[in-house]
Amino acid sequence: MLKRFKWLLLLSTCLTVTLPSVSMPIVQAFSSGALHYGSRGSDVRELEGRLKFLGYYHGKVDGIFGWRTYWSVRRFQYRFGMKIDGIAGPHTESTLIKATQNWHGAKQSNSATKAPASTPTTAVKHTNQFHSAPVISGLNKSDLNLLAHLVHGEARGEPLKGQVAVADVILHRLKSSKFPNSIPGVIYQPGAFTAATNGQMALPINKQSMTAVLDAVHGWDPAHGALYYFNPAKTNNKFVWSRPEIIKIGHHIFTK
C-alpha cells in the first residue's frame, strides 16, 4: 500500500506543469472626478481617446480639454440620451467605458483605425448631429448675442431642447431664400417674433440661452428644419395653425 502511494505521488509530480503567467491587458478607467473645459491630464487623454475610438472626437489626443473636446462630449451625450452639458461626469464616463470595451488605450488613440460610432439601444433618434465646427459660417459675436437675446425672450423657461429648437428656426430662415439673409434681418422682420417688439429681448440673457444658441450653431436641430413655431395657448393666428406640424417641444409647436 505504501509502495503504491509513493508511486502515485511520483506520478503526480511528473505531471505537474508550470504554466507561463499571462498578463491581461489593463483597461484604463477614469481616476478623478468630473472632467470639464480647462481640465488637463491623463484622464482627459483617455476621454479623448475613447471618444475618438467611437468617432465623436477628431482632434489630437493631447490631454487638454478644449472646445473641440467639449463639443465632442456634448455630441456623445446627445447620441446616448444623456443630459447635455459638455461635462464628463460619472454617468458620462461610465457610459463611455461601456461603449468602448474594445478600446486598447493610448497606442490606439491617435491611430487612423477606429471603430464606427455605434448606436446604442438607448440612443436618441435624430437626423442631425453636433459638429466640432459651426455649421453656419459668417456669424459674429454680435449675431450670437442677438440670437441669444431672442431665444431668451421667446423661450425662457423652456427646456434646453426647446430653446435650441427656437434658435434653429432662425438659422433655418437664414438659409432660406424666403427670409432675410442676416440674423438681425430675420429677427427684426416685421411680425416675425413677439419678443422683438414687446421688449422681452431687452432682458438679460442667461447661460442656458447662449448654450442653446451654440448648440444650434454646432448642428443640433431638434426642430428638424422647422421655419415656424408657436405656442398654441397664446395665439389664434390662422397662418401658423395651418402649417404642417413637425414636432412639439415644451409649450411650442414647430412647423414647416
N, C-alpha and C positions, 0 to 999 in steps of 0.2 A: 504493500500500500504506500509506504514511504517512498519507495523507488518510483512508483507511478506518479506521485505528487511532484517529485523532483523533475521528472521528465516533462510534465505539463508546464512547470514553472520555466524550464529552459525553452520550451516551445513558444510560450507567450513572450519571452524576452526577445527571441529571434524575430517574431512577427511585429514587434513594436517599431513603428515608423515615425520618424520625426518629420512633421510637415513643415514646410517653409512658411514663415509668417507672411500673411497677405495684408498689405497696407491698404485700407479702404480710403477712397478719395474723401477728403474733408470738404464738405459743402459749407461755404461761408454763410453766416447768418448775421443780421444786423445786431450790433452790440450795444449801441447807445439809444437814446430816446428819439423823439421826432426829428426828422430832417426837414429843413426849410431853406428858403432863399438865403444865401450867405454862409450856409454850413459848408465845412470842408473836411476832408479826411477819407479814411478807408471805407467808412460806411457809405459815403456819397459815391465813392468809386464803385462800390458794389451795387448801389441803387442804379447808377447809370449803366453798369454792365448788364444787369438783369433787364432793364427797360430796353436796352439796345438789342438784347437777345430776342425780345418779343417784337421788335420793330417800331417801338414808340420813341426811341431816342436815336438821333442820327449824328450826334457830335462826337468829339473825342472824349474817351473816358478818362477824365483828369482829376476827379475827386473834388471839383468845385461846383457847388450848387448855384448855378447862374440861371438866367431866364430860360435858356434852352432846356435845362433840366426841369425847371418849374413847369413849363408848358407840357413837357413830356409826362410828368406826373399827373397833371390835370387830364391829359388825354387818356391815360391808363385808368384813372379813377372814373371818368365818364364811361369808358368802354365796359368797365366791370361793375357799373351800377352803384358806385360809392359816392359819398359826399365829395364834391369837387372843390377843393381848397388849395391844391398845389403843395400840400404838406404831406410828407411821407411819415405818417404816424403808425402806431402798432397795427391797425387794421389794414392800412395800405401795404405795409411791409409784409405782413403775414400772407395777404392775398397774392402779392408779387412772388413770394417764395414758393407758394403752391403752384403758381403758374409757370415757374421757371425751374422745375425739378431737374431738367436736363442741362441746365447751365453749369459750366465747369470752372467758373472763376475768371480771374484776371486775364489768363492767357487767351481766353475766348472772347473777351470783351471788345477788343479792338480789331478782331479778325473780320474778314469780309463775310464769313459764313455765319448766318444767324437763322433762327427759326422764324417762320412767318408768324405774324401776330395772331394768336389764337383767339377764338371766340368762345368765351365761357358760357355755360348754360345760364348764368345769371346776368349776362351782358345786356345792356340797354340797346334795343334796336334803333338804328339811326341811319341816315343816308349821308351825313357829313361828319367828318372828324376834325378834331383840332389840328392845327398845323403849327410847326415851330416858328414859322414866319407869318406875318399878316397876309390874309388872302385879299385884302383890299389895300392897294398901294396908293400913295399920294396923300394920305391923311396926315395932318399935322396935329400938334398938341391942342391947338385951338378947336379943331374939328372934334377930337376925342372928348374934350372938356364940354363942348356944346352938346354933344350926343349924350354924355353922362347926365347933364342937367335935364335933358329931355326925358331920359329914362327915369330919373328920379321924380320928375314932375308928373309923368304919366303912370308910373308903375311902382312907386314906393309902397312897401307893404306886401308886394307880390313876391313869390319865391324867386330865387335866383334864376331858375329856368325861364320863368315868365318875363323877367327883366331882360334876359338875353334875347328872348323872342321879340320883345319890343324894339331893341336895338337892331335886330336883324331886319325888321320891316323897313327901317330907314336905309339900311345897307342894300336891301333888295331894290328899293326905289332908286337909290343912287345908280344902280346898274341898269335900270330900266329906261328905255327911251321915252316912256310916258311921263317921266317926272324930271325935275331939275337935276343937273349934273354936279351938284355940290351939297355938302352936308347942310350948310345954312339955307341953301335954296330949298332943299327937301323939307327941313324942319319948319321954316317960316312960310312955306307955300300957303296961301290963304285957305283957311278952313281945314287944314290938314290935321293939326294936333291941338287939342284943347289947352294943354299946358303952355303952348307957345303964345297964347293970347290972354290967359286968365291970371298970369303972374306966378304960376306954380314953378316955372323954370328958374325963377329967381331964388328959390330955396337953396340952401347949402347942400351940396351932394355928400353922400357918404361913401364909404369904401366899397360897399356892395354894388353901387351904381356904376362905379368905374370898373370894377371887376367884370360886371356884366358886359360892358362895352368892349373890354379887352377880349373876353371870351368870344363875343360875336365877331370881332375883327380877326380873331385867330381861327375862325371857321366853325364854331359851334352854331348850328342852325336848328334849334328846336321848333322854329316856326315853319320849317320845311318850305321855304320860298314864298311865304305869305307877303302880300303887298298891303294888306289892311288888317286892322284888329279893332275890336270894340267891346265895351262892357255892356252886356245885354240888359243889365238892370238900370243903366243910365242913359240909354239912347233909344229913340224910336226912328232913327234915320233909315228910310226905306232902302237907300242905296247900299249901306253896309249890311243890312239884313238880307239883301238879295244876293250877296256874294256867296259862292260855294265855300262851305266851312272846311278847313283843313284840320284844325286841332283846337281844343280848349285847354288853356293853361291858367290855373288860378281863376281870376274873375274875367279873363279876356278870351274872346273867341277870335281866332286868327283865320283869315280868309284869303282866297285868291284875288 
